[in-house]
């Protein structure tokens, strides 16, 4: 929040977009939500697409839409609006339209399609060098549908990433799918603790 305040004081639109993007990504990673009205206010405040940095603008729009607690129709409308933006997806976490398309698929009851959208996105991000975004996308795929082979591959990806939160989420998703109830409860507590919510 101090970064946002400093950017506002300096009237630095570039830094402000970057800080809002990071804040929006944290909402998604922590599993927190926004109302549709709040999201639309944020989209209005962002205005039209800037010349630079477009990735932060796209990330804010994607992550904001991901965090919305809305109906299937509302999510579909957000997905359509996002597809109208002529901005290429980036390799930073939260700048891929596939994440929002997966949310829509899940809301429509197609968890397998949602998981496949995120998994395909993870594989593409890996070829582009977006290793942190790849891990995020892979874990989102496991959230929608747990596949043991994917979980093992993500575990290898995470060996090169120093993130307590991502490791804890992987452990929780694995325990939820394959472990005992006690293991799932313990790993869930570790994941919640890694998010700073306890």
Phi, psi and omega per residue, in radians:
X1 nan -0.567 3.106
X2 -1.104 -0.626 3.115
X3 -1.118 -0.715 3.113
X4 -1.126 -0.753 -3.136
X5 -1.086 -0.738 3.134
X6 -1.139 -0.726 3.131
X7 -1.111 -0.684 3.112
X8 -1.141 -0.754 -3.136
X9 -1.069 -0.599 -3.115
X10 -1.605 0.029 -3.106
X11 0.923 0.720 -3.099
X12 -1.714 1.652 -3.073
X13 -1.115 -0.616 -3.135
X14 -1.079 -0.926 -3.131
X15 -1.105 -0.645 3.142
X16 -1.073 -0.761 3.097
X17 -1.093 -0.722 3.133
X18 -1.086 -0.767 -3.130
X19 -1.170 -0.705 3.122
X20 -1.147 -0.642 3.095
X21 -1.072 -0.848 -3.136
X22 -1.088 -0.740 3.100
X23 -1.083 -0.688 3.123
X24 -1.161 -0.697 3.111
X25 -1.123 -0.683 3.107
X26 -1.094 -0.643 3.074
X27 -1.015 -0.779 -3.115
X28 -1.165 -0.829 -3.087
X29 -1.106 -0.640 -3.124
X30 -1.428 -0.105 3.120
X31 1.317 0.395 3.132
X32 -1.569 2.813 -3.047
X33 -2.241 2.813 3.066
X34 -2.095 2.710 2.985
X35 -1.360 2.785 3.107
X36 -1.068 -0.704 -3.129
X37 -1.075 -0.750 3.137
X38 -1.125 -0.716 3.123
X39 -1.101 -0.753 -3.133
X40 -1.140 -0.619 3.059
X41 -1.085 -0.743 3.127
X42 -1.118 -0.777 3.134
X43 -1.068 -0.692 3.109
X44 -1.137 -0.741 -3.137
X45 -1.115 -0.564 3.137
X46 -1.176 -0.493 3.113
X47 1.275 -2.691 -3.115
X48 -1.392 2.953 -3.090
X49 -1.139 2.210 3.117
X50 -1.354 2.841 3.057
X51 -1.201 -0.592 -3.113
X52 -2.878 2.447 -0.065
X53 -1.588 2.129 -3.092
X54 -1.266 -0.537 -3.109
X55 -1.076 -0.731 3.134
X56 -1.143 -0.682 3.110
X57 -1.105 -0.827 3.133
X58 -1.107 -0.765 -3.139
X59 -1.052 -0.704 3.111
X60 -1.122 -0.723 3.133
X61 -1.169 -0.758 -3.140
X62 -1.129 -0.918 -3.069
X63 -1.153 -0.636 3.076
X64 -1.072 -0.776 3.130
X65 -1.165 -0.640 3.118
X66 -1.113 -0.575 -3.066
X67 -1.506 -0.053 -3.104
X68 -1.232 2.344 2.981
X69 -1.652 1.529 -3.054
X70 -2.309 3.048 3.109
X71 -1.332 2.950 3.101
X72 -1.020 -0.749 -3.113
X73 -1.137 -0.685 3.114
X74 -1.146 -0.738 3.119
X75 -1.139 -0.678 3.100
X76 -1.069 -0.744 3.127
X77 -1.116 -0.707 3.100
X78 -1.117 -0.693 3.126
X79 -1.102 -0.748 3.137
X80 -1.141 -0.748 3.114
X81 -1.091 -0.694 -3.135
X82 -1.156 -0.630 -3.134
X83 -1.173 -0.341 3.133
X84 -1.371 -0.292 3.131
X85 -1.294 2.190 -3.112
X86 -1.564 1.163 3.133
X87 -2.278 2.236 3.110
X88 -1.232 2.528 3.079
X89 -1.123 2.584 -3.124
X90 -1.838 -3.037 3.120
X91 -1.820 0.129 3.051
X92 -1.498 2.586 3.111
X93 -0.981 2.363 3.069
X94 1.518 0.145 3.132
X95 -1.936 0.385 3.129
X96 -1.952 2.241 3.090
X97 -1.126 -0.382 -3.140
X98 -1.038 -0.549 -3.133
X99 -1.112 -0.746 -3.135
X100 -1.278 -0.645 3.072
X101 -1.071 -0.630 3.099
X102 -1.181 -0.689 3.106
X103 -1.068 -0.729 3.120
X104 -1.118 -0.788 3.130
X105 -1.037 -0.734 3.125
X106 -1.136 -0.742 3.131
X107 -1.098 -0.523 3.117
X108 -1.443 -0.025 3.078
X109 1.629 0.207 -3.120
X110 -1.907 1.349 -3.094
X111 -1.115 -0.612 -3.131
X112 -1.124 -0.768 3.115
X113 -1.124 -0.714 3.114
X114 -1.036 -0.801 3.137
X115 -1.105 -0.743 -3.130
X116 -1.151 -0.653 3.093
X117 -1.066 -0.785 -3.140
X118 -1.212 -0.670 -3.129
X119 -1.172 -0.774 3.092
X120 -1.060 -0.665 3.108
X121 -1.124 -0.729 3.122
X122 -1.050 -0.773 -3.134
X123 -1.143 -0.677 3.112
X124 -1.169 -0.745 3.128
X125 -1.057 -0.630 3.122
X126 -1.092 -0.717 3.135
X127 -1.181 -0.408 -3.128
X128 -1.662 0.001 3.099
X129 1.503 0.211 3.125
X130 -1.590 1.220 -2.977
X131 -1.176 -0.654 3.113
X132 -1.211 -0.764 3.103
X133 -1.118 -0.636 3.103
X134 -1.047 -0.776 3.132
X135 -1.118 -0.756 3.104
X136 -1.046 -0.821 -3.109
X137 -1.126 -0.720 3.120
X138 -1.085 -0.725 3.119
X139 -1.187 -0.613 3.063
X140 -1.102 -0.667 3.099
X141 -1.063 -0.742 3.124
X142 -1.163 -0.567 3.101
X143 -1.105 -0.684 -3.127
X144 -1.316 -0.711 -3.129
X145 -2.725 2.066 -3.101
X146 -1.389 2.190 3.066
X147 -2.219 2.104 -3.015
X148 -0.976 -0.777 -3.108
X149 -1.090 -0.676 3.106
X150 -1.170 -0.734 -3.141
X151 -1.048 -0.717 3.123
X152 -1.151 -0.697 3.128
X153 -1.154 -0.722 3.115
X154 -1.119 -0.644 3.096
X155 -1.025 -0.689 3.079
X156 -1.169 -0.710 3.110
X157 -1.048 -0.722 -3.047
X158 -1.237 -0.279 3.125
X159 -1.055 -0.507 -3.140
X160 -1.678 0.157 -3.102
X161 -2.133 2.162 -3.119
X162 -1.599 1.393 -3.139
X163 -2.410 1.873 3.122
X164 -1.026 -0.677 -3.091
X165 -1.147 -0.781 3.138
X166 -1.154 -0.705 3.102
X167 -1.110 -0.723 -3.139
X168 -1.168 -0.673 3.110
X169 -1.141 -0.725 3.104
X170 -1.071 -0.772 3.134
X171 -1.097 -0.719 3.139
X172 -1.135 -0.812 -3.111
X173 -1.110 -0.662 3.117
X174 -1.180 -0.797 -3.141
X175 -1.136 -0.660 3.137
X176 -1.090 -0.646 -3.094
X177 -1.523 -0.615 -2.955
X178 -2.111 -0.270 -3.009
X179 -1.682 -3.019 3.072
X180 -1.414 2.942 3.109
X181 -1.063 -0.680 3.136
X182 -1.126 -0.755 3.114
X183 -1.087 -0.708 3.134
X184 -1.129 -0.716 3.131
X185 -1.144 -0.740 -3.135
X186 -1.155 -0.757 -3.128
X187 -1.223 -0.549 3.080
X188 -1.135 -0.737 3.113
X189 -1.085 -0.731 3.117
X190 -1.086 -0.716 3.138
X191 -1.135 -0.804 3.125
X192 -1.076 -0.728 3.125
X193 -1.105 -0.656 3.142
X194 -1.170 -0.391 3.127
X195 -1.502 -0.062 3.131
X196 1.282 0.489 -3.078
X197 -1.779 -0.005 3.084
X198 -2.184 nan nan
